[in-house]
């Protein structure tokens, strides 16, 4: 007889159920840092669906919404599109991914008249396949959602083979073929159950058994034997237990050794997916942008970073490393995002943008087209305004936008689109009042415009005025083309994209905001023939309300203020500014001596003055924490209350424990609370990562509730521009872009050589590059290629070292990790090629 202590392992990241049953576990945390490299991942998506199945009711239409999920955890939900089988969502969602995952999934739900949600279908993209669809519009067929196929998490399992001699000393004559099921105890209220149970299974040997191997029967018989582990969520409901995943391990893994242990990803059942026609459920269009950066320590990036940071001082600027990046990237936006973030981090964004703006102005022939193209200058200024001006945008526009969304006044002025009972004159008056209010808050907001934006606008104004001295308005239009056309007008048109509203507005409000945005854009442009700038006659008629000199004077005064030299921000604005709000679950703090410390859902609200919660939105606050009383904001370990996505707001007297809806929301709250409290003088340097329960801290076992923390606090955010920017990560992103477009860098080298030697008509393939000084540009290109090559070697060496050390079946790379399997194949091919 042979015994198999079959089940000894662990299961992590099981999702949300409270109770698990399966087998023993031993849990350990997964670190986000790998040796000298840090890993970052981010994603964004937007979608529309078509040809959804009809509703079985009389009207056949559906009310649908879409969710974005990391595995089975929902991190974003679109608005509901009513009465459509081809709903258009058009929503952008961008987030930093704070944990590892196997699938990025998109589910479409239908909400019926009783407000019940049912799943229509899903699109699940494996992590290793995301690069196939990176930044490409792709139609995906919706797949059926089956409970047996919705699995996530991993398991640690141990098998051991032991010999047992029977009482008679006789070896059994045949291999046992019977099946036997064992069951662990239920572990309640945990996503990381630890069972520590051992099960025995008998396997008999034939008479011909000898000690030369663990198995002395036919290999095909061994291959038929397997250990199967099913994991279930125990339920008291009539529907029974919920399947969470399974493993199947063949006994042949014990051929080489009498013991075997490994981590496994849980798998769906074999019959988990039903074979239905692919077109039955319709399809979903997605544009998924996924980037993953592995970042070394700062000294690795010094040569490339120094080359980039001196770009503003290179003459001509077109020969600088930063400008070259803009030339070789397929889209200018690709280059602008990391460049602006890097220059902001090191305080060099104004000199760099001033240099490339001056160069662009010198190449511009017509003052009416100044900064109107999608150039590197335009994209860099857009990105700077997005980063440095978001708070300014919220302070200026959010109160009025919220009022427009809530009031639902009719503002339709197109006679063709008027609904029954609507009055054109009343609608015009409603719209005029809204335009006046938004125009006034914008033109009176000059003192709040961030310094970095004002300094950039000053350089634009000076460059334009110097280039076109006969045009007295160009100093205004150079600035208004950004602040009105690219900043305020888009935010009014699509407030959800600028976090002014949580989702897309309803059709009526969206139409109102479109009309306001058109009018504000025209007011800010200072066009000489404003009515003629509208294609629609009804807009030209409406604009007659604003054909007064006072509007042009207000715009010019505003532009003068935000583009004046040496202007600095006044003291911080005194009125409370809403930064973030939403429902979360909080644990009672024990302020009442005999009160119960239970969990309750509350509406949380953060301003620049205080952090409060109340029962519902609009109610009086039940509790308030002044910002200056926040000593730290940190994650709370899951073991404290057996709950995921928890964090703590630490105050002088106690900590407030809060659970966010998902991992992305938790990170967003932690980031903004940290940001708003980072300048507090009494901020802690150490904290307790677990809760104080039953008379001691769970992390360090200290008994005093006032004991100093046992773990260093995470670093605060930079205080200069209040942006969370990692300069090394941005340099790594720039390196990745240079590496991606290496063939273009080499083409640009050829173009420099061609122009230096032959000063005639250039080849068409070289004509797309801006090269003002071929020799200086060639010198910079040579330095860029050398710096990129050095970093490429470091990454390759790191991968080789990791490949040697990493074990397939470890907790970091469980069996079933397809991305690691692909990585192994790539390394094997590289090794073979090298040999």
N, C-alpha and C positions, 0 to 999 in steps of 0.2 A: 504493500500500500504506500502511496505517496501523499504527502499532505501539502496543500498550498495555502499558506496564510495570505489570502488573496488580496485583501483590500486594506491598504494603509496609505492614505494620501490626503490631498486637499483640493478645495474647489474655490476659485476666486472670481470676483466680479460676476456674480450670478444674476444681477439685476435687482428687482425690487421686492420679491416675495419675502414673507416673514419667516417661513419655516421650511427646512430642507431635510431630506433624508437621502442617504446614499452610502457614504463610507467615510473612513477616517481621513483627517487632514492635518497638515502642518503648514501654517501660513507664514509668509514673509513678504515684506513690501517690495515693490519694484521701484528702483530709483530712476529719476528722470535724467540723471547725469551718467555719462558713459566715459570713464577714464578722463582724458583731457578734452573730450568733445561733448558739447551739449546739443540735444536734439530739439528742434522746434518744428511744429507742423501747423498749417493753417489751411482753411478751405472756405469757399463761398459758392453759392449756386442760385440760379433762378429757374422758373419752370412754367410750362403750360401743358395742358393735357388735351387729348382729342379722342373721339370715338369711344367714350366711356359707355358701358352697358346701360340700357334704359332702365329706369325705375319701374318696378312692377305695378305701380299705381296708374291712375287714369291720365295724369299729365306727363308721365314718363321722364320728366326732368329731375335733376339732382342738385342738391346744395352741397358743394364739395370744398374741402380744404386739404392742404398738403402739409406733411410734417417732415422735418429733417432729423435723422436719428444716427447717433453713434452706436452701432450695434442695436440694442433695443431701447437705448436711452434717448428720449425726445429732447432735442436742444433748440428747436425752432418750429413755429407753426405759422402758416400763412393765414390771411383772412379767408372767410367763407365766400365763395363765388356762387351766387344763387341761380337756380333754374337754368342749368347749362350742362350739356354733355361734352362740351369742349371748353372747359374753364381756362381763362388766362390769368396767371398769378403775377408774373413779371416782377417778383420780389427778389431783391438781393439780400443774401444773408452771408455775413463774413464772421468768422470766429477763429481764435487761437484754439487749437485742440489740446486740452490739458492732460490727456491720458492716452494710453495705447488703445487701439481698436482693431477689429478685423473687417468690419463692413461699414461703409457709409450708405445708409438706406433712406429711401424716400417713400412714404406711405401716403396713399390717397384715401381719405375718409369721406363718407356720405352722412350728413346729418338729416334725420327725418323729421316729420312734423312734431314728434314727441321729444325732440332734442336728443335722440339717441344716436350714437355714432357707430357706424359699421364700416369695416375695412373693405375697400373695393379691390385694391391690389398694391403691389410695391415694386420698387426697383432697388436692388441691393448690389452695390459695386464693391468688390473686394479691394482691400487697401492696396494690394500689389498691382491692381488694374487701373488705379486712378490716373496714372500718368498717360494711359492710352487716350483718355478723354479730356486731358488738361486743356482748358480754355478753348473748347470746341463745342459748338451747338450739336447735340446728339439726341436723336429720338430713341427712347428705350421702350420695349414692350413691357407692359405691366405683367407681373407674375402673381399667381395666386398665393395667398398667405395661409399657411397651414401651421397649426399649433405645434406639430411635431418637427417643423423645420426651423422654428424661431428659437435658436439656442445661442448662448454666449458663455464665456468663462472657461476656466481650465481646472484640471484635476491632477493631483499627485497620487500615483498608485505604486504599491510595492508588491511584488510577487516573490515567493520563496519556495523552493522545492526541497522537501525533506524526506528521508527514507524512514519507513516504519516497518518493523518486522512483526508478523502476526504471532500469536501465542504458540502456534504449532511449528513456527519457523518455516512454513511453506510459502513460496511466492505465488501470488494469485495467477491464474491461468489466462486471463484475458483483459483487454482494455475496457474499462467501464464506459458505457455509452449513455447512461442515464443522465438527465439534466437535473440540476438542483438549484433552487433559488434561496438566497439569504437576504436578510433585511436589517439595516441598522436602526438605531433609535432615531427619533425625530429631534433635530436641533432647531430650537425656536428663535425667531427674530434675529436672524443673521444672514448676511450675504457671503460670509466666509466660514462655513461650518467646519468644525474639527471633530472628527468622530473617534479616532484612535480605537477602532475595533478590528479584530482579527477573525477571519472566517477560514474554515478548513474544507477542502474538497478532496475526495478520494479519487485517485487514479491508479488502477491496478496494472501490473506488468505481466507479460507472458512468461511461461516456464523457462524460455531460453534467455532470461535476463542475465546479463553480466555487468560488471562495473566499468566496462570500457567506455560507456557513455551514459548520460542521464536517461536517455530513451533508447530502448533496444527493440523497437518495433518499427514498422514501415513508416517512412516519412509522410506518405500521404495520409496516414491515420493521425499523425501529430498535427498536420495542417488543418485537420477537421476540428480539432479541439480549440476552444477559445474561452476566455473569460469575458463576459459582458457585464458592464456596469451601467445601470440606469439611474439617473438622478431625478427626483420628483419634489415638487412643492406640496407638502401635506395640506389638505383642505378638508374642512368640515361641511362643505357645501354638497348639495346633491349631485353636482357634476363630477365629483371625484377629484383625485389628485391631478396636479398639472405637470406635464412632462417638461423637463428642463434640458435634457441632452443625454447622450449615451457614449460609451466607449466599447470597442471590441478589440481585445488583445489576444493574438494567437499564442498558444503555448510554446511555439517554436522559439520564442525569445529566450527560453530557458535552456536551449541546447548548449550554449557556450558556458553558461554559469548557472549555479543553483539559485542565485538571487538576482532580481532585476527590479529597478525602480526608475520612473521617469514621470515628467509632466506631460499631460495630453490636453489638447483643445477638445472640448466637448463637441460632439458631432450630432447632426440631425438623424432621425430614423431613416432607414433605407426607403421606407414608403412615405417619407415626409412630404414629397412633392407630387401632386396629382398631374397626370399627363392630360392637359387640356390644350386646345388650340391656342397658339401664342396671341392671336388677335382678339380673343374673346373679351379681354378686359380693357382694350384701348392702349394708348401709349402716352409717355411723358417726355417732354423736351427739357433737357437740362444743359446748363453750361457750368461745369464743375472746374474750379480753379484750385489745385492742390499743390502746395509747396512744402518741402521738408528740408530743413537745413541742419547740418551737423557742424557745430561751431567749435573751433579750437580755442585755446587760451589766447589772450590778446597779442602776445609777442610774435605769434606766427604770422599775423597780418600786418606787421609794421611796414615792410617795404611797399606793399600795395596801398595801404591806407595813407601813408605819407605822400605817395605819388598822387593820389586822388585829392587830398586836402590842399595841395599847393596849386590846384587847377586854376583858381581865381587869379593867381599871380603869373601864369604862363602867357607869354605874348607870341602869337595871337592865341586867344582862348580856344580856338578851334583845334589847336595842337595839344590841348590838355587831355589827361586821361578821362576825366569826367565827360567832356564833350565827345570824345571818341566813343565812349560807351553809348551815348545817345545816337551816334551815327550808325553803329553796327546792330543795335537792337531792332527787332522787327517792328515793335511799337514803342514810341517815345515814352509812353506811360511806364513800360517795363523798367526803363532806366531811371525815370524821374523819382519813383517811389523810394528805392534804397538810397539814391544820391541825396535827396532832400533830408531824409531821416539821418543819414550820416553827417551831413553838414550842419543840421540843427544840433545834433549831439555835441559837435565840437565848435559850435558858435561861428561857423563859416558860411552859413547859407546866404546872408546878405551880400557879401563880396562876390560869391560865385554867381548868384542870379544877376547881380549888377553887371558882371563881366559878360555873360552870355546875352543879356538883354541889350547891352550896348552894341554887341556884334550884330545882333539881329536887326536893330534899328538902322545900323549903317547899311545893311543889305536891302532895306525896305525902300521902295521907290514912291509909293503912294501913301500919304498920311491916313487915308480912309481905310487902309488895310492893315494898319499897324497892330501887331499881336492878335491877328484874327485867325491865324492858322494853328494847326496842332504841332507846334514846334517844341523843342526841348525846353525853351524858356517858358512857354505857356503852361506846359505840363508841370514844370517845377514850381511855378507860382501857384497853380491849382492845388498841388499837393501841400505846399506850405500853408495856404489858407485853410485847407481841410484839417491840418494838424494843429496849427497855432490859433486858428480862428473859430474852432468849434464852440468853445465856451462863449465867445463873443456873439456868435450866431444865435445861440440859445437864449442868452440874456436879451438880445434885441427882438427876436421874432417869436419865440415860443408862446408867451402869454396871448398875443393876438391870434396866432395860428390856432391855439387851443380854443379860443372863443369862437372863431369862425367854424371850427369843426363841431362845436357843441350847439351853436345857435341854429344851423340849418336854414338860414335865410335864402330865399330864392334870388339868384343874381344873373339868371340867363337873359342876355340882351340880344340874342339872335332871334329875330321874329319867327324864323322857320322852326325853331326848337322850343318855342313857348308852349307850356302845358295849358290845358283848359283851366280857366279861372285865374291865370297869372296876368299881372299888369306890367307892361313893358316899362312904364315910367317908374313904378315902385322898384322894380328890379334894378334899373339904372341907378336909382338913389341908394339902394342897398350896396351895390358894387362900388359906387363913388365913395361912400363912407368907409368901406373897407380899404380901398386904395389909399385914401387920405390918411387913414390911421397907420398903415404899414409904411407909407412914404415918410410920415412924420417921425416914426420911431427909428427908421433907418438914418434919415438926415440929421437927427439929433443924437446919434450914437457915436459920433466921431471921437469923443474923449475916451471911449471904451475900446477902441480899435487896438489890437495888440501892437506893441512896439515893433516887432519884427516885420509885420505887414506894412506898417507906416514907413519904415526905412526902405523897404523894397519899392513901395509906391513912389517915394521921393526919387529914387534912382531912375525909375521908369519915366517920371515926369521930366527930369532934367535931360535924360537922353533924347526924348522925343522933341522937347523944345529946342534943343541944340541942333538936331537934325533937320527939323522943318520950322525954320525961324519965321516964315511968312504966315504960318497957320497958327493963329492965336488960341484955337480951341484944342490943338493936339495934346497939350499938356494935361487937359482934362480927359479927353477920350482915351488916352493911353492908360489911365488909371480906371476909368469907368468901365472899360471893356473887361476888367477883372472883377472889380468889387460889385458891380451890378449884374453884368452878363454871366459871369462864371461863379458868383458866390451867392448873392441874395436871390436872384431870379430862379436858379435851379432849386434852392432850398424851399422857396414858396411853392414851386411847381410840384415837387416830390418830397414833402416834409419827412416821410418815413425813411428816406435814404440818408437823412441828416439827423436822425433820432429826435426829430421834433414831434413825431407821432409814432406810436408803436407799430402800426400797420398802414397799408394803403388806405386812403380815405374813401368814403362811399362815392358813387358816381356824381351826385349833385355837388358835394363839397369839392371833389376833384375838378369839376368844371369851373366852379367859382375860383379856385386857386389858379387855374390855368389863365383865366381872364385877368386876375390880379397880376400874375407874373408877367404877362405880355405888356401890361400897362406900365409896371414898374421898370421893366427892361427898357422900354422906349423913353420913359422919363429920364432914366439915368444915362441914356446914350447921348443926350444933347444934340440929337439930329436936327438939322436945319428945317427939314420938311417931315415933321413927325406924323401927321395924318396920312401922308403918302406912304409911310413905311408899313402900314397895315394892308394886307391883302383883302381883308373883309371890310365891307362898307360899314357894317354896324360897329366895328371897332374904331374906325375913323370917326364916326359920328360921336361915339362915346368919349373919344379923346379930346373933343372940343371943350369938355369940362376943365381940362388941364392946360389949355393953351394960354396960360398967364405967365408973365415974367417971374412971378414969385417962385414958381416951381423950378425954373432954370437957375435962379439965384440961389435957392436952397441947395440944389445939387452941387453947384460950383463951390459954395461955402463949405459943404461937407467934404468935397474932394480936396479943397485947399487944406483943410484941417488934417485929414489923414495922410497927406503927402507932403507935409511941411517938415523941414529939416530940424533935427534936434528935438522933436516932440517926444515926450515920455508919458507913460500912463500916470494918471492921478492915483490917489489911494484907492484901495479896493472898494467896490460898490457896496453900499451899506444895506440895501434891501435884500431880503433872502432870495436866493436864486435856486430854483429846483434843479437838482443834478440827476436824481434817479428815484424811481418809485415802483412799487409792485408788491404782490402778495408773497409772503414767505411764512414759514412755521417757526415759532420761537418757543423756547422753554421758559417757564416761569422762573424768575430770578431769586425767589425766596425773600423778597423784601418784607412780606408779612410773616411773622414768626411761625404761625400755624397754618399758613396757606399751602395748598398742594402744588408741587413742582411738576405740573403737567405741560403738555404741548398744545399750542393753539395757533390757528391760522390768523395772521394779522396783516394789515396793509402798512408797509414800511415806506417812509418818505425821507429822503436825504436832501438837505439844502446846504449852502455854504456856511450856515449858522448852527444847524442841529440835525440829529438823527432821531426820528420819532417813529412810533407805530400807533395805529388805531384799529378799531374793529373793522371798519370799511372805509373806502375812499371817501373823503369829505367829512368824516366824523372828527370830533375833537380828539387830540392826541391822548392816549392812555399813559404814555411814558415818553420822556424826552432826554436825550443825551447831548449836551452841548459839545460841539466839535472839539473844543479845547480839553474836554475830559476823556477823549479817546486816546488811550495809551498805546494800543497796538490792535491790529486786525490780522488774525491768523486762522489757518485751517484748524479744524478740530478732528482728531483721529476718530475713525469710524467705530472703534471698539467702545467709545464712551457711552453711546446710547444705541449702538447697533443700527445707525442711520447714516446714509450716504449724503455727500454734498453739504456737510455742516461746517460752519466757521464760527468764530467767537470775536465779539467786540469787547475788548478789555477796558474796564473803567477803574477808577481808584478803589471802589468798594467791592466790586464783583465783576464777573464776565457775563455778557449776554450771549447765549447760545442760540444760533439761528440755522435753519435748514433751508437752502435754496431749492428751486424746482429741478435743476439739473447742474451738471458740472460746469457748463459754460456760464450760466447765471451766477453760480457761486464765485467763479473767478472774476466776473465783471463787478460784483458787489465788493469783493475783497480789494480789487484794484482801485476802485473809485473811493472807497472809505479810507484806504491807505493814502491815496493821493491828497485827499482833502484834509487829512490830519497829520501829514508828514512833518509839518513845521512846529508841531506842539513841542514845547520845551521839555516836558516830562515823559516823552515817549520811552517805552521800555526797551531794554536790550536783550532780555531773556523772558521766556514765557513758558507756560505749561501746555504741551500739545494735547493733553487729555483732560477730562473733566475732573472736578473734585466731587467724589461720591462716597457715601458710607464712611465718612471720617478720614479720607485720605485722597491724595492725588493719584490717579490711576497710572500716570506715567512714571513718577519717581517714588511713589509710596510715601511721600512726606505727609505727616498728619495735620500740620497747621494749614488752615485755609489761606493764610497770609505768607506762606513760604515762598521765597524767591523762585522764579522760573528755572527750569532745568534744561531748556533748549534755547539757542540763540534765535532772536527774531529775524525774520527775513528782511532783506535790505529795503530801504525806502526808495521812492522814486526821485529822480533828479528834480531839484526845486527851481532851476532857472526858468524853464518854459513849461514846467509841469507836464512833461511828456515822458512816457515810459519807453525809452529808446535804448537798444543794446547796440553800441557801435560795432562790436565784433560781429554780431549777427548780420548787420547791414553790409559790412565788408565781405563776409562770406557770400551773401546774396549777389553782390557785385562780381565777385570772383566766379560764381556759378554762371552768371550771364556772359561774362567774357569767355568762359570755357565753352559755353553753348554756341557762341557765335565766333569761335576761333577761325573758321574758314573765312569769315568776313574781315577779321583783323588781318589775315594774311593777304586778302584781296586789297585791303586798304594800303598795306605795305607796297604791294605791286603798283598801285595807283600813284603812290608817292615817288617811287622809282621812275615810273613812266613820265611824270610831270617834270622831274628834275632833269632827266636826260633829253626828253622830247617836248618842246614847248609849242605843240600844235594841237589840232583837234584830238581830244582824248577818246579812248574807247568807250563805248556806251555803258559797259559794265562798271566803269569807274566814275561815271558822271553823277551818280547818286551821292557821292561823298563830298562834304564840304572840307576842302583842303586849301587853306590860305598860305601856309608855309610848309612845302613838302619835306624839307630837311628836318625842321623842328618836329613835325608830326611823325616822321619816320623814327626819330630818336625816342619819342614817347611810346610809340607802338612797340619798339624793341624792349623797352623797360616793362611795359604791360605784359607782353608775352612771356618774358622771363619770370615775372612775379606770379603769373597764373601757373606757369609750369612748375615752379617750386611748390606752390600750394597743392597742385595736382599730385605731386610725388608724396607729399605728406599724407594726403587722403588715401592714396594707394597703399602706403606703408601701414597706415592705421588699419585698413581693411585686411591686409595680410596678417597682421598681428592678431586682430580680433578673430579671424577665421581659424587660426591655430588654437586659440584659447577657448572658443565657444563650443559648447556641447549641445548637439541636437537632442532635445528631450529635457533640457534644463528649464528652470522656471522662466527665464528670459525668452527662450525659444522652444516652446513645447512642441511635441510631435503633432503634426497637423498644421504647423506654421508655414503656409505656402510661400510667404515672402522670404522666409529664411531658406526654404528649399530652393527657390529661384536664385538666391544669393549664393548658395553652395554650388549650384550649377555654373554660375558665372565665374566664381573663383576657380573651379575645376578647369574650366575652359582656358582661363588666363594662365593657370599653372601649366597646363598641357602645351599651350602656345609658347610659354617661356622655355620649357624643356626643349 
